[in-house]
């Protein structure tokens, strides 16, 4: 691992400087963006391995190029481990990231113009769940369900009424900014009543599903579950489509040759490693700690007067209304926390009157801090720093001193791969 750094330092000091800067940033600050994590050193190594040299269009046993004995084996390992981990019948591990992953499902199972029932973006849905600015929003007809403004719960009578009215061909659940678990049986009932496919985008919390601390949509008979591999799963940046056996051929054809060319075999090798780790009982303990840390952070922030969307969390993330809590929009809050060494992201809230680049809140998550070994004592410390920094936006000296405290804390919890 050291050899490539020395080579790069000598051959391209400009790029090397950016790498060193990013390493220092990751070491000395606390990563609280809920979709980020620190991958395993073995995954970092395999991403930079000779698997990156190989073209492998097709699937194991059916490739368009020769020399596939090891690429076939590693892709088989990833597929078989994914099926065991998520209790599903088929896995496609080739999607290059989350967006083509979801696009491949829509394009494989539906016709352009078909209706999809999905969660509204401001209530927690993802861009690929039909935001008008996404290409998917132009190709398919998305109808959106929302959460209850008072409780944050999903009203399944309202979702069922939308389904009866619009007759979707696909009912989609899953989210990127909703801090609760989902009632998959209720979604399945809604879909069955209108003969729709069921799909869950579990990208954010698949690690918690794998670790057994959140529900698994396949236990309620879902057709398709999609997930990226780099969030709570701790893997490389990629995607997976998990599905019932009878949909396998359509999904595979939709990914390749429908949407993508050569799969990134270095990433697929990293996914195989990640899934092997997630099958180890130690991963269930990690998932439990991610959840316990999120609950502790939520309780500590609430005790300091911070207003959280839905009042708390059942997963790895919290969505905080910084406008209501501190009179600060999410962009200002993100900037102040950044200055103090805590990385979060600005976030639109349900039916937010403000635009996405200056929304009313932030998102905060615990997967990365938990990977470093931080626990509930550190979450309480973090909540104190966050509330202090956000309640004194004019105090630059406070941010400087919190940044030093954050760096001292981080020095006790090394980033895997950067020890
Ligand atoms: N960008 C990811 C997130 O942060 O939630 C989803 O694609």
Boltz pocket constraint, residues with backbone or C-beta under 6 A from the ligand:
constraints:
  - pocket:
      binder: B
      contacts: [[A, 35], [A, 98], [A, 126], [A, 176]]
      max_distance: 6.0
